[in-house]
Amino acid sequence: MVSTALIIITPSHSEANAASNKSDDDTHVAVEKSNGKSNFAKNSNGAHVAKGLGKDQVVGHKSLLKSDDLYKNTIEVEIYIGYSLLSTALALPDDGKVIAMDIHRKNFELGYPSMEQAGVAHKIDFREGPGLDTLDALLLAEYVCNINNVLATDLRIEINQVSILKRNEL
Ligand SMILES: C[S@@+](CC[C@H](N)C(=O)[O-])C[C@H]1O[C@@H](n2cnc3c(N)ncnc32)[C@H](O)[C@@H]1O
């Protein structure tokens, strides 16, 4: 199932912008027309972004993504109300997915209305249960833990995520 891993490192926003080599056009926000109430909009890559944020805030860790296609599938363990889950889901393209794992569904459900309001609920595939068991079921536990053991000692890394590709996407 796993073919490769891409680790998202989040430096300061200015460094992120420099690394991304993106122009203002890349972060242009097109206002979503759905209900007129959403606080979110889509940028030129189809990713949801909060309205009213400056360029640096809009790009966030997505600025390091060289290809949206490489980051369509991600996993996150320990969701709680989903602060970082929402951030990831917003950054993914519209057909992207986050497999979100938490031992307590009720925690995830506390934040779920925010995912719906942000228009990203369709990107989230929630799995209830102990993270390691869920990762094992996906044949990922050893793989993810080995990477995280290395990343946990790197002070430059604020968030690390493992992006996964399905076999049929190789
Ligand atoms: C500190 S919170 C996570 C915060 C979250 N990353 C955020 O950005 O808001 C910890 C969460 O981990 C969950 N948790 C604890 N042990 C777990 C396990 N073994 N597998 C999966 N989830 C677990 C708890 O239910 C709780 O919701």
The ligand as an ORCA input file, in Angstrom:
! r2SCAN-3c Opt
* xyz 0 1
  C      -3.652     16.236     22.527
  S      -5.114     15.619     21.736
  C      -4.717     15.804     20.028
  C      -4.805     17.250     19.553
  C      -4.964     17.400     18.058
  N      -3.802     16.890     17.329
  C      -5.254     18.823     17.643
  O      -4.552     19.384     16.774
  O      -6.216     19.424     18.144
  C      -4.971     13.873     22.029
  C      -6.047     12.984     21.389
  O      -5.449     11.701     21.206
  C      -6.422     10.702     21.405
  N      -5.701      9.457     21.720
  C      -5.066      9.122     22.858
  N      -4.479      7.921     22.749
  C      -4.746      7.487     21.487
  C      -4.420      6.319     20.768
  N      -3.677      5.348     21.312
  N      -4.835      6.221     19.489
  C      -5.558      7.197     18.914
  N      -5.912      8.320     19.554
  C      -5.516      8.464     20.829
  C      -7.300     11.230     22.504
  O      -8.586     10.649     22.471
  C      -7.317     12.730     22.184
  O      -8.453     13.054     21.414
*
